[in-house]
Amino acid sequence: MGSDLLLIAAALAAGLINAIAGGGSFFTFPALIFAGVPSIVANASSTVALFPGILASAWGYRDDFQSFDGVSLVPVFLVSTLGGAAGALLLLYTPEKTFDAIVPWLLLVATLVFALGPWLSPRLQKITYRSFRMRPATLLPAQFLIGIYAGYFGGAVGLIMLATWSLLGLTDVKAMNPKRIVIGGAMNAVAVVCFIVAGKVWWHPTLIMLAASILGGYSGARLGRKMNHGHIRVVVTVISVVITIAFFRRSL
């Protein structure tokens, strides 16, 4: 019962956070590990559990979605999906011990991106704006690489997308957020299929988290316009730092 309550709370928080600022896997992946799920299965199960919440968030943002200027959405979705499939397959062929050794470093990178992304992006944009503009030759390769990361691990992938897009000239966070949700859903959709087909999902904890993530995802999309994103980011950053330290200690 204690583990189930932990999974429900983690998934509810993850769905809410994913809709507002990203970083929901900081809650679900560690919760599954602490509930006794092996790391690769935990990563796959977390992706599956959060996917309906992402869809709920996308539906909540349905009136705010806008296309990219100068780049068609079809190739963006295509390369994002291909990248997600490549990352998921890479995870499935990674030995468990290797992934256990990599996880603390992936969490560290994700934590740094989550914490520093909003501060770093405007400064990098001033340097690179003239060289990197929003066009297919720059956006599509970047989206493919982001898709690989999303399928393999996915921590703070939404923030990575926002940071990348800001480097390419997009500065309106409200306009970018719905795109982040929808394209992130495309990346995760193919990864979900790969994980289910490969039998890497533990369904009992996944189903427990799934319903809570839907509620959190839709609520986050509805409340996201009113909540202070800066305060939420501070809370998630503190939690992610604690979790990253815990995983480094666990790997010793």
C-alpha positions, -999 to +999 in steps of 0.1 A: +000+000+000+028+024+008+045+018-026+012+023-044+006+056-026+041+067-035+035+058-072+002+077-073+017+108-057+047+107-080+025+103-112+001+130-102+030+154-096+047+143-128+016+149-149+011+183-134+048+193-138+051+180-174+022+202-184+036+233-168+074+231-170+086+196-179+106+173-158+079+148-147+102+118-150+122+132-121+092+120-100+081+087-117+114+071-125+129+073-090+095+063-075+096+031-095+132+024-086+125+029-049+094+006-053+118-022-065+115-020-103+147-027-123+161+004-139+154-003-176+120-016-168+114+014-146+124+038-174+101+020-199+072+018-174+076+055-165+074+065-202+043+044-206+027+057-174+033+093-183+022+091-220-016+094-213-009+124-192+010+140-221-020+134-243-042+149-217-020+180-216-020+182-254-058+182-253-058+209-227-036+230-249-056+223-281-067+260-285-031+273-281-012+252-305+006+271-333+028+259-361+065+268-366+073+298-388+091+286-419+091+249-411+063+224-418+050+204-388+050+171-408+088+167-411+092+179-375+068+151-363+085+126-385+121+131-374+110+134-338+092+101-340+122+084-358+145+097-331+122+084-303+122+050-319+160+050-322+164+060-286+139+034-274+157+006-293+190+018-280+177+015-244+164-020-251+198-031-262+216-015-233+227-040-206+211-034-172+244-028-154+255-003-180+223+016-177+225+016-139+260+032-142+247+058-168+215+068-149+231+091-123+249+110-151+217+112-172+199+126-141+228+151-136+226+164-172+188+166-170+190+185-137+215+210-151+194+215-182+162+220-161+179+243-137+200+264-161+180+262-193+158+293-188+189+313-177+212+300-204+190+301-235+186+339-238+223+343-234+232+317-260+206+331-283+223+365-283+255+347-295+241+323-320+210+341-334+227+352-366+240+317-373+212+295-363+178+304-375+145+285-376+148+265-408+146+228-417+184+224-420+188+234-384+156+223-367+152+188-381+186+174-372+182+189-337+148+173-333+161+139-343+188+140-317+163+153-291+141+124-301+169+099-294+174+113-260+136+113-253+133+076-263+163+065-243+157+085-211+138+117-216+146+135-183+139+173-189+135+166-226+109+194-228+134+219-214+159+207-240+134+213-267+126+248-254+163+257-251+170+244-287+140+264-301+151+295-283+185+292-299+167+291-333+149+323-327+117+314-308+113+335-277+076+332-268+074+306-241+036+305-242+037+297-279+064+271-275+048+252-246+019+236-265+044+226-293+067+211-266+038+190-253+025+177-286+059+170-302+071+153-270+040+132-272+050+121-307+085+111-295+071+091-266+043+074-286+068+053-306+089+046-275+058+034-257+050+010-286+086-003-286+086-009-248+053-027-248+062-049-277+095-058-260+077-067-228+097-042-207+067-028-189+056-039-154+018-033-157+008-032-120+028-001-111+024+014-146-014+013-144-014+027-110+006+057-122-012+060-155-046+073-141-029+097-118-007+111-146-038+118-168-054+138-140-022+157-133-015+163-170-050+178-178-050+198-145-016+212-153-026+223-188-057+241-174-038+256-144-006+263-162-017+298-174-023+309-138+005+293-118+040+308-112+063+288-134+094+301-116+083+288-082+074+254-097+108+253-114+126+259-081+107+232-063+114+206-092+151+217-093+155+211-056+138+177-058+159+167-089+191+176-071+182+155-041+173+125-064+205+129-085+226+128-053+207+098-041+213+079-073+251+087-073+252+074-037+232+043-048+258+036-076+288+036-052 
